[in-house]
């Protein structure tokens, strides 16, 4: 059966024009004329039978179906590019790994250690891509992900990495204050952790739901370092700050409060590069 697929030139024109909301800027980016971009879009609209852009004077605006289609084609083009680069690397006896990572884990634990991996495996390129929450690994274009243990990983190969205890930290100037006098800083999706901390520790926290909320642990840590309040964060992220006196931990650590980090991959996903990365990762964890 013959596939009815748009040409890559038209899809590249669509992706660029959608991103810039401008045929002129797309033409500049792709080294084409504005007329050529317009003709490619018109050809694509004719093929699809859908208006992708509304022409408003000298401006263009994506239609609703155009916005959806452009986003889907952007993902498809990204996948094609990644697979192409991967194949080229493999034919040069190199290998590329696409690894999904939690941003704070990547910046505060993984990346400071990556030079040792590159020294040992100079032909393996590890590309890190941010993933803040569990996701569909099968549709991600990733070889593996380092994330928090979650039911979403059911049916995948899930290997425990380590348990990360949570610790209450603040600027040293706030450490002498009574718990009720220190604002609490929250992570958006972990709304019950301070309540659980108060219950487990026996510390009275009268306004357990008050205080600002942040998307990432890195933002919580920065806010705590700036003296904005007390943050409940994985200890491994703040060990250097505690040692160097940028943060203090005046309240007790509660053992049951922790996050379990895991390495997730597809059951059949295996390659020499991935196994080398997996082995190195466990070595670094054992040595920490």
Long-range contacts (C-beta under 8 A, 24 or more apart in sequence): 4-47, 6-44, 6-47, 6-48, 8-77, 9-40, 10-40, 10-41, 10-43, 10-44, 10-47, 11-44, 11-73, 11-76, 11-77, 12-77, 13-37, 13-40, 13-41, 13-44, 14-40, 14-41, 14-44, 14-52, 14-69, 14-70, 14-73, 15-70, 15-73, 15-74, 15-77, 17-41, 17-53, 17-60, 18-62, 18-66, 18-67, 18-70, 18-71, 18-74, 19-70, 19-74, 21-59, 21-60, 21-61, 21-62, 22-59, 22-60, 23-60, 78-141, 79-141, 82-141, 89-125, 93-123, 94-123, 94-124, 94-125, 95-123, 95-124, 95-125, 95-271, 95-272, 95-273, 96-124, 96-125, 96-126, 96-127, 96-273, 97-124, 97-125, 97-126, 97-127, 97-143, 97-144, 97-273, 97-274, 97-277, 98-127, 98-129, 98-141, 98-142, 98-143, 99-126, 99-127, 99-128, 99-129, 99-142, 99-143, 99-144, 99-145, 99-146, 99-277, 100-128, 100-129, 100-130, 100-131, 100-135, 100-137, 100-140, 100-142, 100-144, 100-145, 100-146, 100-147, 101-128, 101-129, 101-130, 101-131, 101-145, 101-146, 101-147, 102-130, 102-131, 102-132, 102-146, 102-147, 102-148, 103-130, 103-132, 103-216, 103-218, 104-216, 104-217, 104-218, 104-221, 104-237, 105-146, 105-237, 105-261, 106-130, 107-218, 108-218, 108-236, 108-237, 109-236, 109-237, 110-146, 113-284, 116-280, 116-284, 117-277, 117-280, 120-280, 121-273, 121-276, 121-277, 121-280, 124-273, 124-276, 124-277, 126-277, 132-215, 132-216, 133-189, 137-264, 137-265, 137-266, 138-266, 143-265, 143-269, 143-271, 143-274, 144-263, 144-264, 144-265, 144-269, 144-274, 144-277, 144-278, 145-263, 145-264, 145-265, 146-261, 146-262, 146-263, 146-264, 146-281, 147-261, 147-262, 147-264, 148-259, 148-260, 148-261, 148-262, 149-259, 149-260, 149-261, 149-262, 153-262, 153-264, 155-267, 156-264, 156-265, 156-266, 156-267, 157-264, 157-265, 157-266, 157-267, 157-269, 158-262, 158-263, 158-264, 159-262, 159-263, 159-264, 159-278, 160-260, 160-261, 160-262, 161-261, 161-262, 161-263, 161-281, 161-282, 161-285, 162-260, 162-261, 162-285, 162-288, 163-258, 163-259, 163-260, 163-261, 164-234, 164-235, 164-236, 164-258, 164-259, 164-260, 164-261, 165-234, 165-235, 165-253, 165-255, 165-257, 165-258, 166-193, 166-197, 166-232, 166-233, 166-234, 166-235, 166-253, 166-254, 166-257, 166-258, 166-259, 167-232, 167-233, 167-234, 167-235, 167-238, 167-249, 167-253, 168-197, 168-230, 168-231, 168-232, 168-249, 168-250, 168-251, 168-253, 169-221, 169-224, 169-230, 169-231, 169-233, 169-238, 169-241, 169-242, 169-247, 169-248, 169-249, 170-224, 170-227, 170-229, 170-230, 170-231, 170-247, 170-248, 170-250, 171-224, 171-225, 171-226, 171-227, 171-246, 171-247, 171-248, 172-245, 172-246, 172-247, 172-248, 173-227, 174-227, 174-229, 174-230, 174-248, 175-248, 175-250, 176-250, 179-203, 179-204, 179-205, 179-251, 180-204, 180-205, 180-206, 180-207, 182-229, 182-230, 183-210, 183-211, 183-212, 183-228, 183-229, 183-230, 184-208, 184-210, 184-211, 184-229, 184-230, 185-211, 185-212, 185-213, 185-214, 185-220, 185-223, 185-224, 185-228, 185-229, 185-230, 185-231, 185-232, 186-211, 186-212, 186-213, 186-214, 186-220, 187-213, 187-214, 187-215, 187-216, 187-217, 187-220, 187-232, 188-213, 188-214, 188-215, 190-232, 193-232, 193-257, 194-232, 196-254, 196-256, 196-257, 197-232, 197-254, 197-257, 200-254, 200-256, 200-257, 201-251, 201-252, 201-254, 203-251, 203-252, 221-247, 232-257, 234-258, 234-259, 236-288
